[in-house]
Each structure stands twice: as C-alpha cells, then as structure tokens.
Amino acid sequence: MNSEITLHEYRLAYPNSAGIPTITQRGLIGPIMLRQRRKAVRSARRRAARERILAGGANALAWIWRRLTASAEPLGAPHVRAIRN
C-alpha cells in the first residue's frame, strides 16, 4: 500500500510545518509567469523581425533572377491563333 503524499498535500495538512514557503505561498507565481510571457513575446518579435529581413533579401534576389531570365513572352501566356476569313 502506497502511503506517500505529495508536497502540496503535506503542506495543506500541516501548514505551519514548512520552513520555506512555496512560490505560490510567497506570491511569486504571478511575477514569474508574467516574466516568462514577456520573454516569449520578445523572442517572437525578434524571430519575426529576423524572418522579415531574410525574406526581404530572398525576395530581392528572386526579383532580380526573374528579370534576368524573363523571356519576351511570359511562360503562362495563352497561344492565340489568328482567325482567317
């Protein structure tokens, strides 16, 4: 039979026996979560900015390549045949 209890259950049963309070009891869980959220937002903004910069360079190179390799007639242009009377 398993009679072990979790730290949370123990502290609920014996609230004055803990020498060091948990981060929830100290009121630190909110600021810690807020800090993690802000770090995630900053990281996402940096990643998006980096992707925009890299995409801009790639788009410029693709545009130059398309202009250099473009034929007189666009590749997807439909073939039109003159109708003779």
Summary of the structure (lengths in Angstrom):
residues: 85
radius of gyration: 32.6
end to end distance: 100.1
largest distance: 104.8
contacts: 124
relative contact order: 0.05
helix: 61%
strand: 0%
